[in-house]
Amino acid sequence: MESIVLDAKKELCRIQLVNDLPVLRARLGISQEEIASKIGVSRQTYNSYEVKKRQVPWSVCVALITFFASNSKTKEMMKNNTYTLELMNEIF
């Protein structure tokens, strides 16, 4: 049962993060190429996440959350992401 709940929380976190990606990236003023490089994917792959053509793997989701949560320009927005904050507290 716990696994089902954790999977559901991960999915809600992933959905909210994907919905926020364009705004988070814009707040930093960086290109898709720059963020893709920081998280270890190609620009095309990152673009497919941002336009919701491909599901973000959980490992990439964690990389994105870590990246945005560690930046002063996006940290506050990440704190307002309820599912992300709750899940990150449980995982870390």
Sequence and secondary structure as in RCSB ss.txt:
>XXXX:A:sequence
MESIVLDAKKELCRIQLVNDLPVLRARLGISQEEIASKIGVSRQTYNSYEVKKRQVPWSVCVALITFFASNSKTK
EMMKNNTYTLELMNEIF
>XXXX:A:secstr
 HHHHHHHHHHHHHHHHHHHHHHHHHHHT  HHHHHHHHTS HHHHHHHHTTSS   HHHHHHHHHHHHTSTTTH
HHHHT HHHHHHHHHH 
